[in-house]
């Protein structure tokens, strides 16, 4: 296994976590993605995927916390802001959702996913 070969590499844990996420095994995905974030607290894509693992299970607060961390680590990337907006929208907080969608729009004005949400 990848993490057996490279247990100190956060990217290895991230890759396995993404595999489990894509195969619908959220508990395993969360375990591996959590380990990736523990090995490298500054690995933004791992935080983003970690948030997805919570969002998939409708754990909105935990998803938003992970997305907020990703947004701090990836200031030029609109994706964490888009996903925070989606979580707010899913919890019926349209004012906050719109705020984050607009922030995402300023970074990526032509992204069809952002435009779709507005």
Buried (B, 14 or more C-beta within 10 A) or exposed (E): EBBEEEEEBBBBBBBBBBBBBEEEBBEBBBBBBBBBBEBBEEBBBBBBBBBBBBBBBEBBEBBBBBBBBBBEBBEEBBBBBBBBBBBBBEBEBEEBBBBBBBBBBEBBEEBEBBEEBE
